[in-house]
């Protein structure tokens, strides 16, 4: 996540991307998932589920915003 330090995406003090329950970052239209986020357990099965959730949230965002 070092490449994000110069962006507006909020990072934790551990360098993880801060997300909400819908995998949204603080930047509108930017979603994140997996071990690079603030999700507490860094396991493959959890990262996979978070990826699915992020993709559904992104899809919902695109449909609702008309982009």
N, C-alpha and C positions, 0 to 999 in steps of 0.2 A: 504493500500500500504506500510505499515511499513516494511513488509518482503522484499521489493525491495530495501531498503536503502543500503544494502550491495552488490548490484548487479550493473551492468553497465547501467541498464535502467534509463534514465534521468527522474527526478521528478521535478515538479515545486516547488516554495517556499511554496506552499500550500499542497504539498505532492501528487499532481495529476500526473499521467503518461503523459508525453509529447508525443503527437502524431501529425502526419501530416494529410493531407486530405484523405489519404488512410488508416488511422488508424495504420500506421507503427510507431514503436518506433525507437529510435536511434540504437537499436540492431537488426541486420539483422535477419529476420525470426520471429520476435516477434511483435505481434499485440495486441492492447488493445481497449476496447470499454466501454461505459457506464459512470456512475457517477464517476469512479475512474480516468477518463482522463481529459484533459484540455478543453474538449468541454464545451462551456459557459453555456448552460442551462441544469440543472439537472432535467429532466422530463422523465417519463417512456416512452413516445412515441419517444422521441429523443434517449434515450438509446437503445430502440429496433431497431430503424433504424441504429444506429451506430453499433450495434451488427451484423446486416445483412451486412453492408458495410465491417466490419472487416473480417467476414467469407468469403466474396467474394474476398477480397484482399489477404487473406491467401491462398485461393484456387488458385488464379492466381499466387501467389508466388511459390507454390508447383509445379504447372504445368510448369511454366517457368524455374524453377531451376532443374527440373527432379528428385526431391526427393520423 
